[in-house]
Amino acid sequence: MVRVVLLREVFKKSSRSFTPCSAARPQRCCLSSSTTAEDGPTVNSKLDIPSNNLHKTDIAKVFSKEYGITLKLSEEMITSVFDIMSKAIADGQKVSITGFGSFEKVPVAERKGRDFGSGQSMVIPAGMRLKFNAFESLRSKVRSKNDDK
């Protein structure tokens, strides 16, 4: 199971051990409408979160429920993944997440701008910015959600 392998990889350096929920003991989780031992959970269209905004803590709660681990351990996992991604992007690497999108640091040329306070034109210095490119699978999910409304 790919998810189990990923979780084990994240915690290779951790002193804690990771043991996933038994496949012989299917259980309902907040992400799935049904879970079977053969095909795993099927993702529901609505997450079990308290508000319209999904925060890192909410993701950790979902991980905690789905994989049967403590909330603290799931928060450490999520933080670790984001730290790895942030460091890679800051170092100039492109980070691609299959089925979601890619993040990369791209240069931005020097350009003219306007100081809103005084109205004078000014030069905005060259720099770097974060670019996100959504993959087609994510774009089609977003489009289908908008079509349902």
Disulfide bonds with the S-S distance in Angstrom:
none
